[in-house]
C-alpha cells in the first residue's frame, strides 16, 4: 500500500487519536488522513470504477483510493453479497450544509461558480455508442431510489428506464395511471454521466473562501438520463430553499420530471 499523502487541511480541527476507530455509518475515520468505507463488495467496486473515471476525465477533487479489499472482485448479483472495503484519503473542508448559513456572499458566489464548473464537466461525459443507463463499466444501475437498494438493469435506452420507473403503477387499483405518468417522462432525454447522490453532506469546502475541496460518495454515479441528477439532488428531505437555490444556479432544472417521480416513488 502506498504511503498516505499528507493533507493540508483548509479548516484546522485538532485531532486526538481515539482508543477505537470512530464510526459514522459504514465509514471509519481511522486517522486524520485516512477513511475506510465498508459495504457490499459489488457496490464499492462500482464506486471505485466511477471515481477512477471521473479522475481521468475531469478536474474534480475526489478522494484518492489507497487500497481495496480482495472482495471487490465479486460478480454483480452474487448472493449473499460479501462485504468489502476501500481505504481512501480523507479530504479537507467543511460540509456545505454546515458552512452555508455563515458564509459571506462572496464565498457563496465562489462556491456556486466552482460547483457549476464541476457539474458541467461531469455532465459533458457520455457513454460510448448509443449508450446505456447503469454503471460506468456497463454493469447494473444502482440507486437508493430504485428497487430497495438492489442493482437493476442496465437499461439499454432511456425509454426502458422510464418503463421501469412506471411499472409499479400497474399493481395499484388504477393501472390506467400508467399511461398518465409514462407520457410525462419524455424519452428524448440523452444519457450522460451523473453523480446521482448530490447533497450538502457530500460537498466539502473552505467556508472562508468558498473553495470546493472535494465531492464524496460516488457509489451511485454512472450513466443516467439528463434529468436524474437534478431529481436525485432533491431526493428525500433535500428540498430546502437554500439548496434549491444552489441547484438552480449550478445545473439545469427538471422540475416536471422530478414531480412525476415524486409521485412514482409512492407506488
C-alpha positions as CSV (number, residue, x, y, z in Angstrom):
1,X,0.0,0.0,0.0
2,X,1.4,3.4,-0.9
3,X,2.2,5.8,1.9
4,X,-0.7,8.1,2.7
5,X,-0.5,11.7,1.4
6,X,0.0,14.5,3.8
7,X,-3.1,16.7,3.6
8,X,-3.1,20.4,4.2
9,X,-6.4,21.0,5.9
10,X,-8.3,24.1,4.9
11,X,-10.0,24.3,8.3
12,X,-7.9,23.2,11.2
13,X,-9.6,20.9,13.7
14,X,-7.4,19.4,16.5
15,X,-7.3,15.6,16.1
16,X,-7.0,13.3,19.1
17,X,-6.5,9.6,18.2
18,X,-9.4,7.7,19.7
19,X,-8.9,4.4,21.6
20,X,-11.1,2.7,18.9
21,X,-11.9,3.9,15.3
22,X,-14.7,6.4,15.1
23,X,-17.6,5.0,13.1
24,X,-20.1,7.1,11.2
25,X,-22.5,4.6,9.5
26,X,-20.3,2.5,7.3
27,X,-17.4,4.9,7.3
28,X,-14.5,4.7,9.7
29,X,-12.2,7.7,10.2
30,X,-9.0,5.8,11.1
31,X,-6.7,8.8,11.4
32,X,-6.5,12.4,10.3
33,X,-5.7,11.4,6.7
34,X,-7.5,8.1,6.1
35,X,-11.1,6.9,5.7
36,X,-12.2,3.3,5.4
37,X,-15.6,2.7,3.8
38,X,-17.3,-0.7,4.1
39,X,-20.2,-2.2,2.3
40,X,-21.4,-4.7,-0.3
41,X,-18.3,-5.5,-2.5
42,X,-20.1,-5.0,-5.8
43,X,-21.3,-1.6,-4.7
44,X,-17.9,-0.5,-3.6
45,X,-16.4,-1.7,-6.9
46,X,-18.7,0.4,-9.0
47,X,-17.8,3.4,-6.7
48,X,-14.1,2.8,-7.3
49,X,-14.7,2.5,-11.1
50,X,-16.7,5.7,-11.1
51,X,-14.1,7.6,-9.2
52,X,-11.3,6.5,-11.5
53,X,-13.3,7.5,-14.5
54,X,-14.1,11.0,-13.0
55,X,-10.4,11.5,-12.0
56,X,-9.2,10.7,-15.6
57,X,-11.7,12.9,-17.4
58,X,-12.3,15.9,-15.1
59,X,-10.5,18.2,-12.7
60,X,-12.9,17.5,-9.8
61,X,-11.3,16.9,-6.4
62,X,-12.2,13.5,-5.1
63,X,-10.6,11.2,-2.6
64,X,-7.6,9.1,-3.8
65,X,-8.1,5.4,-3.3
66,X,-5.2,4.0,-1.3
67,X,-6.2,0.3,-1.1
68,X,-9.2,-2.0,-1.8
69,X,-10.1,-5.4,-0.3
70,X,-10.0,-8.6,-2.5
71,X,-13.8,-9.0,-2.2
72,X,-14.3,-6.2,-4.7
73,X,-13.8,-8.7,-7.5
74,X,-17.2,-10.2,-6.6
75,X,-19.6,-10.5,-9.6
76,X,-22.8,-8.5,-9.6
77,X,-25.7,-10.4,-8.3
78,X,-23.7,-12.9,-6.2
79,X,-25.7,-13.8,-3.1
80,X,-25.1,-13.4,-0.3
81,X,-23.1,-10.4,-1.3
82,X,-19.7,-10.4,0.5
83,X,-18.7,-7.3,2.4
84,X,-15.6,-5.4,1.2
85,X,-13.9,-2.1,1.9
86,X,-12.0,0.7,0.3
87,X,-9.3,2.8,2.0
88,X,-9.1,6.4,0.8
89,X,-7.7,9.7,1.7
90,X,-9.7,12.0,4.0
91,X,-10.3,15.2,2.2
92,X,-10.2,18.6,4.0
93,X,-13.0,21.0,4.4
94,X,-16.4,21.5,5.9
95,X,-19.7,20.1,4.6
96,X,-21.7,22.6,2.5
97,X,-24.8,22.2,4.7
98,X,-22.8,23.2,7.8
99,X,-20.9,26.0,6.2
100,X,-23.6,27.7,4.1
101,X,-25.5,29.6,6.9
102,X,-22.4,31.5,8.0
103,X,-20.7,32.1,4.6
104,X,-20.3,35.6,3.1
105,X,-22.0,36.4,-0.1
106,X,-18.6,36.5,-1.8
107,X,-17.7,33.0,-0.6
108,X,-21.1,31.7,-1.6
109,X,-20.7,33.1,-5.1
110,X,-17.3,31.4,-5.4
111,X,-18.8,28.1,-4.3
112,X,-21.6,28.4,-6.9
113,X,-19.1,29.2,-9.6
114,X,-16.9,26.2,-8.8
115,X,-19.9,23.8,-8.4
116,X,-21.2,25.0,-11.8
117,X,-17.8,24.0,-13.3
118,X,-17.8,20.7,-11.6
119,X,-21.3,19.7,-12.7
120,X,-20.6,21.0,-16.3
121,X,-17.6,18.7,-16.5
122,X,-19.5,15.7,-15.2
123,X,-22.5,16.2,-17.4
124,X,-20.4,16.5,-20.6
125,X,-19.2,12.9,-20.2
126,X,-21.1,10.5,-22.4
127,X,-21.1,6.7,-22.8
128,X,-19.7,5.1,-25.9
129,X,-22.0,4.4,-28.8
130,X,-25.8,4.6,-28.2
131,X,-25.1,4.4,-24.5
132,X,-26.8,2.7,-21.6
133,X,-28.1,3.5,-18.1
134,X,-26.0,1.8,-15.5
135,X,-22.5,1.8,-14.1
136,X,-19.5,3.3,-16.0
137,X,-18.3,-0.2,-16.9
138,X,-21.7,-1.3,-18.3
139,X,-22.9,-3.0,-15.2
140,X,-26.3,-2.6,-13.4
141,X,-27.8,0.7,-12.3
142,X,-27.8,1.2,-8.5
143,X,-29.6,3.9,-6.6
144,X,-31.4,4.2,-3.3
145,X,-34.5,5.3,-5.2
146,X,-34.7,2.1,-7.2
147,X,-35.6,-1.5,-6.2
148,X,-35.0,-1.3,-2.5
149,X,-31.2,-0.6,-2.8
150,X,-30.5,-3.6,-5.1
151,X,-29.0,-3.4,-8.6
152,X,-31.2,-3.3,-11.6
153,X,-30.7,-3.0,-15.3
154,X,-28.5,-2.0,-17.0
155,X,-31.1,-0.3,-19.3
156,X,-30.3,0.0,-23.0
157,X,-32.4,3.1,-23.6
158,X,-34.0,6.0,-21.7
159,X,-37.4,4.5,-22.6
160,X,-36.5,1.2,-20.9
161,X,-35.6,3.1,-17.8
162,X,-38.8,5.2,-17.8
163,X,-40.8,2.0,-18.3
164,X,-39.1,0.6,-15.2
165,X,-40.0,3.6,-13.1
166,X,-43.6,3.5,-14.1
167,X,-44.0,-0.3,-13.8
168,X,-45.1,-0.4,-10.1
169,X,-48.2,1.7,-11.0
170,X,-49.6,-1.4,-12.8
171,X,-50.1,-3.0,-9.4
172,X,-52.2,-0.2,-7.9
173,X,-56.1,0.0,-8.1
174,X,-55.8,2.5,-11.0
175,X,-53.5,0.8,-13.6
176,X,-54.8,3.3,-16.2
177,X,-52.5,5.8,-14.4
178,X,-49.5,4.1,-16.1
179,X,-50.0,6.0,-19.3
180,X,-50.7,9.2,-17.4
181,X,-47.3,9.1,-15.7
182,X,-45.4,7.5,-18.6
183,X,-46.4,10.2,-21.0
184,X,-44.9,12.8,-18.7
185,X,-41.4,11.2,-19.0
186,X,-40.1,12.1,-22.4
187,X,-37.7,9.6,-24.0
188,X,-35.9,12.4,-25.8
189,X,-33.6,12.8,-22.8
190,X,-30.0,12.0,-23.6
191,X,-27.7,9.9,-21.4
192,X,-24.8,11.4,-19.5
193,X,-22.6,10.8,-16.5
194,X,-24.0,11.9,-13.1
195,X,-23.0,11.7,-9.5
196,X,-26.7,10.8,-8.8
197,X,-26.4,11.4,-5.0
198,X,-25.6,15.0,-4.7
199,X,-26.3,16.5,-1.3
200,X,-25.0,19.2,1.0
201,X,-23.2,16.4,3.0
202,X,-21.3,15.2,0.0
203,X,-19.7,18.6,-0.9
204,X,-16.7,19.8,1.1
205,X,-15.4,23.4,1.0
206,X,-13.4,26.1,2.8
207,X,-16.2,28.4,4.2
208,X,-13.9,31.4,4.3
209,X,-13.1,31.4,0.6
210,X,-15.9,29.2,-0.8
211,X,-13.3,27.0,-2.5
212,X,-14.7,23.5,-3.1
213,X,-12.2,21.0,-1.7
214,X,-13.9,17.7,-2.6
215,X,-17.0,15.8,-3.7
216,X,-17.7,12.5,-1.9
217,X,-19.8,9.3,-2.2
218,X,-19.7,8.1,-5.8
219,X,-21.4,4.7,-5.4
220,X,-24.5,5.7,-7.4
221,X,-22.5,7.5,-10.1
222,X,-22.9,6.3,-13.6
223,X,-24.7,7.0,-16.8
224,X,-28.3,8.3,-16.3
225,X,-30.9,10.3,-18.2
226,X,-30.2,14.0,-18.2
227,X,-32.9,14.8,-15.6
228,X,-31.8,12.2,-13.0
229,X,-29.1,14.3,-11.4
230,X,-31.5,17.2,-10.5
231,X,-34.2,14.8,-9.3
232,X,-31.8,12.9,-7.1
233,X,-30.3,16.1,-5.7
234,X,-33.9,16.7,-4.3
235,X,-34.3,13.2,-3.0
236,X,-35.7,12.6,0.5
237,X,-35.6,15.7,2.6
238,X,-33.3,17.8,0.4
239,X,-35.9,20.3,-0.7
240,X,-34.5,23.1,1.5
241,X,-35.0,26.6,-0.1
242,X,-31.3,27.4,0.1
243,X,-30.3,24.1,-1.5
244,X,-32.8,24.5,-4.3
245,X,-31.2,27.9,-5.0
246,X,-27.8,26.3,-5.2
247,X,-29.1,23.7,-7.7
248,X,-30.9,26.4,-9.7
249,X,-27.6,28.3,-10.0
250,X,-25.4,25.3,-10.8
251,X,-27.4,22.9,-13.1
252,X,-30.4,22.6,-15.4
253,X,-33.6,22.2,-13.5
254,X,-36.0,19.4,-14.5
255,X,-39.0,20.2,-12.2
256,X,-41.7,18.4,-14.3
257,X,-39.9,15.1,-14.4
258,X,-38.9,15.4,-10.7
259,X,-42.5,16.0,-9.7
260,X,-43.6,12.9,-11.7
261,X,-41.0,10.8,-10.0
262,X,-42.1,12.1,-6.5
263,X,-45.5,10.6,-7.3
264,X,-44.0,7.3,-8.7
265,X,-41.9,6.9,-5.6
266,X,-45.1,6.3,-3.6
267,X,-46.1,3.2,-5.6
